[in-house]
Amino acid sequence: MEFIFSIAILLGFTFLGELLHVLLPLPIPAAIYGLLLLFLALNFKLVSVKKVKKTAGFFISIMSILFVAPVVNLMDSWQIVADNIIQIIVIVVLSTIIVFAISGNVTKLMLKGKESKNE
């Protein structure tokens, strides 16, 4: 019963994310809205981490299975991907480098702030 209640909580936030996506004219995916709402609910202790931790762990453990359908669908569109493979590779490499650089700099700033707080 606990598992069903936990799934209901997660599905509720998924539904709220879908609802916000329909109501707000922003180019933000519904999943992002749902995750943001769940994060806020967890942060403000509206939802207990204990209640959703087990179910969230289960979904993370089967995540690779959930990617099978999109990958198969990508195979149907392979010609489009093949025609643009160079651009795709360049974008992936550049965005990865940018994310690494930003993450590293943010970490440095956070560590500097922590060190100055301790002194």
C-alpha positions, 0 to 999 in steps of 0.5 A: 500500500505504501508503494501505491501511495508513493506512486500516486504522489509522483503521478500527482506531481507529473499531472501538475507539471502537465497542467502547468505546461498547458496553462503557461505559454513557456517553452519548458517541458512538463517534466521539468515543471513536475520535477520543480514542483516535487523539489519544492514540496520536498524542500518545504517538507510538504512531502516527506522524502521517506514517502517517495524514496523507495519508489524513486529508487525503483524508477531509477533502477529501471531507467535503462529499460525506459529508454528502449522505446525512444531509442527504437523510435530513433532508429526509425528516424536514422536517416535524419540523424545520419544526414546531420551526424557532424552537427550533432557530434559538434553540439554534444561535444561543445555543450559537454565542455561548457557544462564541465566548465560551468560546473567546475567554476560553480564548485570553485565559487562554492568552496571559496565561500565555504572557506571564507565562512569558516575563517 
